[in-house]
């Protein structure tokens, strides 16, 4: 059986080319290692970004829940304030009617009647004239 021999290349026989081939092989290994590190770095960056996205989405969900809860409370308070404003208007109307009656009684009887001043319902609550009343509170803690 005849063996086929590979023809010797010039780099196999010449020591000058052997040194160049060794440098080329080392450079290729170095490039592969650099490419591997680059891929690992890119993969780590991608994982970090995915984790950051996940954390931001969780944070966004929590903020949206807080906004929803706060909005619901605001709507309830707004409804409650509307009821209170309507009651203030009704009570002011009643007070005006009662004051009109007192003025008629004062005119007919001739007696001086102490008629309270009607507060403006559009005034700010802290501007309304009212008697100071103690605020009682109980705390079950």
MIVOBA-699488 format. One record per residue (C-alpha): residue in three letters; x, y, z. Coordinates in pm, 1 decimal, always signed. Last residue first. Layout:
# MIVOBA-699488
VOGU,ala,X,Y,Z
...
***
This chain:
# MIVOBA-699488
VOGU,unk,-5437.4,+5231.0,+7033.7
VOGU,unk,-5797.6,+5324.3,+7079.7
VOGU,unk,-5791.3,+5698.0,+7046.0
VOGU,unk,-6084.3,+5913.5,+7128.6
VOGU,unk,-6122.8,+6265.7,+7005.7
VOGU,unk,-6313.1,+6567.1,+7117.5
VOGU,unk,-6277.8,+6894.8,+6932.3
VOGU,unk,-6367.7,+7189.4,+7146.9
VOGU,unk,-6597.1,+7442.1,+6983.1
VOGU,unk,-6499.3,+7793.4,+6898.4
VOGU,unk,-6801.1,+7985.5,+6783.1
VOGU,unk,-6817.4,+8053.3,+6414.3
VOGU,unk,-6728.5,+8321.3,+6165.5
VOGU,unk,-6631.0,+8155.8,+5836.5
VOGU,unk,-6283.6,+8247.4,+5713.3
VOGU,unk,-6127.9,+7906.1,+5782.2
VOGU,unk,-6403.2,+7744.7,+5576.3
VOGU,unk,-6319.8,+7961.2,+5272.0
VOGU,unk,-6603.0,+8190.8,+5181.4
VOGU,unk,-6853.1,+8084.7,+4916.6
VOGU,unk,-7122.1,+8014.8,+5173.0
VOGU,unk,-7113.9,+8382.0,+5279.9
VOGU,unk,-7203.7,+8386.4,+5645.1
VOGU,unk,-7546.6,+8510.5,+5749.0
VOGU,unk,-7523.8,+8749.9,+6043.1
VOGU,unk,-7724.6,+8646.1,+6342.1
VOGU,unk,-8047.6,+8831.0,+6425.6
VOGU,unk,-8076.5,+8945.4,+6784.6
VOGU,unk,-8437.5,+9062.0,+6797.7
VOGU,unk,-8527.3,+9416.9,+6898.0
VOGU,unk,-8894.9,+9429.8,+6986.1
VOGU,unk,-9139.3,+9627.9,+6775.3
VOGU,unk,-9368.6,+9331.0,+6746.5
VOGU,unk,-9445.6,+9358.9,+6376.1
VOGU,unk,-9103.2,+9477.0,+6252.0
VOGU,unk,-8907.9,+9241.5,+6480.4
VOGU,unk,-9132.4,+8949.0,+6387.1
VOGU,unk,-9082.2,+9033.2,+6016.9
VOGU,unk,-8704.8,+9056.2,+6063.9
VOGU,unk,-8708.8,+8724.5,+6249.0
VOGU,unk,-8902.4,+8564.7,+5963.2
VOGU,unk,-8645.4,+8693.1,+5711.0
VOGU,unk,-8370.2,+8557.6,+5936.3
VOGU,unk,-8537.6,+8217.1,+5931.7
VOGU,unk,-8552.9,+8220.4,+5552.5
VOGU,unk,-8188.5,+8327.1,+5527.9
VOGU,unk,-8091.1,+8053.9,+5772.0
VOGU,unk,-8277.3,+7795.2,+5565.6
VOGU,unk,-8102.4,+7911.2,+5246.8
VOGU,unk,-7767.6,+7897.4,+5425.4
VOGU,unk,-7849.1,+7546.0,+5547.1
VOGU,unk,-7932.5,+7435.2,+5193.7
VOGU,unk,-7612.1,+7587.4,+5050.5
VOGU,unk,-7399.9,+7435.2,+5325.9
VOGU,unk,-7568.4,+7098.4,+5263.6
VOGU,unk,-7491.5,+7122.6,+4891.3
VOGU,unk,-7129.7,+7205.7,+4970.6
VOGU,unk,-7112.0,+6907.0,+5207.0
VOGU,unk,-7248.4,+6672.7,+4941.3
VOGU,unk,-6998.5,+6808.1,+4687.8
VOGU,unk,-6718.4,+6766.8,+4941.3
VOGU,unk,-6813.0,+6400.8,+4991.7
VOGU,unk,-6808.1,+6343.7,+4617.0
VOGU,unk,-6467.3,+6512.1,+4590.7
VOGU,unk,-6341.3,+6305.8,+4882.9
VOGU,unk,-6458.7,+5983.5,+4715.7
VOGU,unk,-6302.9,+6086.7,+4382.4
VOGU,unk,-5975.5,+6174.7,+4557.6
VOGU,unk,-5969.9,+5840.7,+4740.1
VOGU,unk,-6019.6,+5658.0,+4408.7
VOGU,unk,-5744.7,+5867.9,+4249.7
VOGU,unk,-5509.6,+5787.6,+4538.6
VOGU,unk,-5573.7,+5414.0,+4499.2
VOGU,unk,-5523.8,+5428.5,+4121.1
VOGU,unk,-5209.1,+5639.0,+4157.7
VOGU,unk,-5073.3,+5396.8,+4418.3
VOGU,unk,-5149.2,+5101.9,+4188.3
VOGU,unk,-4977.5,+5278.8,+3897.0
VOGU,unk,-4673.5,+5343.4,+4117.2
VOGU,unk,-4656.6,+4976.3,+4212.6
VOGU,unk,-4685.7,+4868.6,+3848.6
VOGU,unk,-4412.0,+5114.3,+3748.3
VOGU,unk,-4182.2,+4975.7,+4018.4
VOGU,unk,-4241.2,+4623.0,+3893.7
VOGU,unk,-4178.4,+4735.9,+3535.0
VOGU,unk,-3862.3,+4915.9,+3648.4
VOGU,unk,-3735.0,+4604.1,+3827.3
VOGU,unk,-3802.3,+4386.0,+3521.3
VOGU,unk,-3638.0,+4635.9,+3288.9
VOGU,unk,-3335.1,+4648.4,+3521.2
VOGU,unk,-3312.0,+4268.3,+3524.2
VOGU,unk,-3329.3,+4258.9,+3142.3
VOGU,unk,-3063.3,+4532.1,+3126.3
VOGU,unk,-2834.3,+4338.5,+3359.9
VOGU,unk,-2883.5,+4020.4,+3157.2
VOGU,unk,-2802.0,+4207.1,+2833.4
VOGU,unk,-2490.1,+4359.9,+2990.6
VOGU,unk,-2378.1,+4016.5,+3109.3
VOGU,unk,-2433.6,+3872.2,+2759.4
VOGU,unk,-2235.2,+4160.5,+2603.2
VOGU,unk,-1949.3,+4103.6,+2848.4
VOGU,unk,-1955.0,+3730.7,+2776.9
VOGU,unk,-1952.4,+3795.7,+2401.3
VOGU,unk,-1661.3,+4041.0,+2440.2
VOGU,unk,-1471.2,+3795.0,+2659.6
VOGU,unk,-1518.1,+3524.1,+2393.5
VOGU,unk,-1409.3,+3767.0,+2116.6
VOGU,unk,-1096.9,+3854.8,+2316.2
VOGU,unk,-1021.8,+3485.5,+2370.9
VOGU,unk,-1068.0,+3418.7,+2000.3
VOGU,unk,-847.4,+3715.5,+1910.9
VOGU,unk,-574.9,+3595.6,+2148.6
VOGU,unk,-592.2,+3246.4,+2001.2
VOGU,unk,-570.6,+3391.4,+1648.4
VOGU,unk,-279.1,+3614.5,+1754.3
VOGU,unk,-100.8,+3314.0,+1907.7
VOGU,unk,-150.7,+3112.0,+1586.1
VOGU,unk,-27.9,+3402.6,+1371.1
VOGU,unk,+277.3,+3447.9,+1593.2
VOGU,unk,+350.2,+3073.1,+1568.8
VOGU,unk,+303.7,+3083.9,+1189.0
VOGU,unk,+547.5,+3376.9,+1168.2
VOGU,unk,+806.7,+3184.7,+1373.8
VOGU,unk,+764.0,+2876.8,+1155.6
VOGU,unk,+799.4,+3096.4,+847.6
VOGU,unk,+1154.2,+3199.7,+946.1
VOGU,unk,+1236.9,+2840.1,+1037.5
VOGU,unk,+1190.8,+2728.6,+669.8
VOGU,unk,+1095.3,+2366.3,+622.0
VOGU,unk,+734.2,+2368.5,+727.6
VOGU,unk,+676.9,+2721.7,+596.0
VOGU,unk,+790.3,+2626.1,+244.9
VOGU,unk,+539.0,+2356.4,+231.9
VOGU,unk,+638.6,+1996.9,+235.5
VOGU,unk,+433.8,+1788.5,-0.1
VOGU,unk,+203.7,+1561.6,+189.0
VOGU,unk,+298.4,+1207.1,+157.8
VOGU,unk,+65.0,+956.4,+13.2
VOGU,unk,+134.1,+617.2,+143.9
VOGU,unk,+144.4,+329.4,-101.1
VOGU,unk,+0.0,+0.0,+0.0
***
